Amino acid sequence: MPQARPAQNPSPLDAAAVLAWYDQHARTLPWRVSPADRAAGIRPDAYSVWLSEVMLQQTTVAAVTAYFLRFTSLWPTVADLAAAPLDAALKQWAGLGYYARARNLHACAQAVVERFAGVFPTHSAELLTLPGIGPYTAAAIAAITSDETIAVVDGNVDRVLARYLALPVPVREAKDTIRDTVQASVPARAGDFAQALMDLGATICTPRAALCMLCPLQPGCAGTRLDPLVYPIKPAKPERPVRYGHAFVMRDATGDVYLQTRADTGLLAKMTETPGSPWSGDKADPAFPQAADWRPCGQVIHIFTHFRLELDVWSATVDPKSLDGGWWSSPTDLGGEALPTVFRKVLAAAGL
């Protein structure tokens, strides 16, 4: 398939066309102020925008919505979240993945209270001083809440621009070109423009489809004149390594399950787990935490960003007096524990 070469200095996007499309087709999202309400002077709530942007990193709108509504119901303001125990935030985050986000979320809320008197900043320079807020999140909050004229480029926008410019290289090799093109296009309605480009990528210029005839950028799009689905060019994928381990599900005579907290640092830090072996690149026999009638419960496979994990799951009824440092949880209470998905899989394999 022939590939167009992007111009050295690409023309700005047609912001007026993008905004006109957005005014008609904007998605309704619980954290969003609609373009009509925005035009009427209603301003987005920075706390809600920040919370949604952090949750949406590496996650879909469909998965995030219930978590967002639960968080804002429990903690309606950033001060409420800052005052909550970290463990409570981790429990509500459980299942959403990328758990460092939850720890940074809590630290950021506390920093806003301590350094900004509980008033969430809305300018990128101030936002970048807060824990867990990088250039993308700072740009998104600043644009959406205060119309700061700054490029907001997420994965959806990367895909739209890769097709619009018919980029002949993977996105990661053309970040500056994409950002410069978006930055040169930002209009006064910077927040609506940012959300419009996100919506285009989510609904029109999707990973597996390109509805070019419905797209406001179609007249200037290089990709639509070729095959838009060729873009973005896929980078070569390195082979994902495999790690192995054992997970031990221990129950007492009443059926309660023994749980413990993971280390303060590292993968899934401070989350809840069942005891287990270290995860390593070599298979090893299980070193059971105590003598018992251990029963094999099959294998759990979980894919992390950088490796594939294969856990052999074992269960046994044990003497609770021989264990300390953790706690016993009733099977009916497991849904409220701060268990990452991998350990929910472990418990499911053990019949819980």
PyMOL commands that set and color helices and strands:
alter all, ss='L'
color gray80, all
select helices_A, chain A and resi 15-25+35-39+46-56+61-74+78-83+86-93+100-116+124-127+135-146+155-164+171-173+175-183+190-203+212-214+218-220+223-225+228-230+320-322+331-336+341-349
alter helices_A, ss='H'
color red, helices_A
select strands_A, chain A and resi 205-206+209-210+242-251+257-261+272-273+295-303+308-317+327-329
alter strands_A, ss='S'
color yellow, strands_A
deselect
rebuild
show_as cartoon
